[in-house]
């Protein structure tokens, strides 16, 4: 059965300052994005050993009904801290979005990111706690939320390097569409360009992929 996700309009966030310290205000998600308040978010990069043992990153393609960047490629798991939540609670996002519950000690923290996106419709200012999870099971065993994600794109780190260094304008992805039953359909091969990704100014997609590969390789004290 498909998972029934909470209506994002009903989410309440703790407003923080630019140092991630709570201001004491609690506001609706829509108001936070209208007013441009800083708020906290959780990102979890998922990396796997792909064909020929090449490290590959699992990206989610955001659903068309998202209020920010619909249809774009994003980190495998991304969500907000709801009002009053800490790390132990926000990791629920992994189960809500991918249908898995890895042990907390399997998540490797690689730093914190300040992200700002401004359009004529909204202002999104997030302070993101960034983690990496090395998936040992096949990607096909994941059960993403159809309400949140339209597809998973699995792209080698080598290809990401080529795309974001401008060596290639188009790269290949192993794509798994998500069915309404929260199951992955058969793998296909798709083309991906820079325009498929959420636009960033800090090199996040390249730095995050490199950090995830370092975690997969067993390196310690990895940072974005």
Secondary structure as GFF3:
##gff-version 3
##sequence-region A 1 224
A	DSSP	three_ten_helix	8	10	.	.	.	ID=ss1
A	DSSP	beta_strand	12	16	.	.	.	ID=ss2
A	DSSP	beta_strand	22	28	.	.	.	ID=ss3
A	DSSP	alpha_helix	29	35	.	.	.	ID=ss4
A	DSSP	beta_strand	38	49	.	.	.	ID=ss5
A	DSSP	three_ten_helix	51	53	.	.	.	ID=ss6
A	DSSP	beta_strand	55	62	.	.	.	ID=ss7
A	DSSP	beta_strand	73	75	.	.	.	ID=ss8
A	DSSP	beta_strand	77	80	.	.	.	ID=ss9
A	DSSP	alpha_helix	87	90	.	.	.	ID=ss10
A	DSSP	alpha_helix	92	98	.	.	.	ID=ss11
A	DSSP	three_ten_helix	104	106	.	.	.	ID=ss12
A	DSSP	beta_strand	108	118	.	.	.	ID=ss13
A	DSSP	beta_strand	123	134	.	.	.	ID=ss14
A	DSSP	three_ten_helix	139	141	.	.	.	ID=ss15
A	DSSP	beta_strand	149	156	.	.	.	ID=ss16
A	DSSP	alpha_helix	157	164	.	.	.	ID=ss17
A	DSSP	beta_strand	171	177	.	.	.	ID=ss18
A	DSSP	beta_strand	188	192	.	.	.	ID=ss19
A	DSSP	three_ten_helix	194	196	.	.	.	ID=ss20
A	DSSP	alpha_helix	204	216	.	.	.	ID=ss21
###
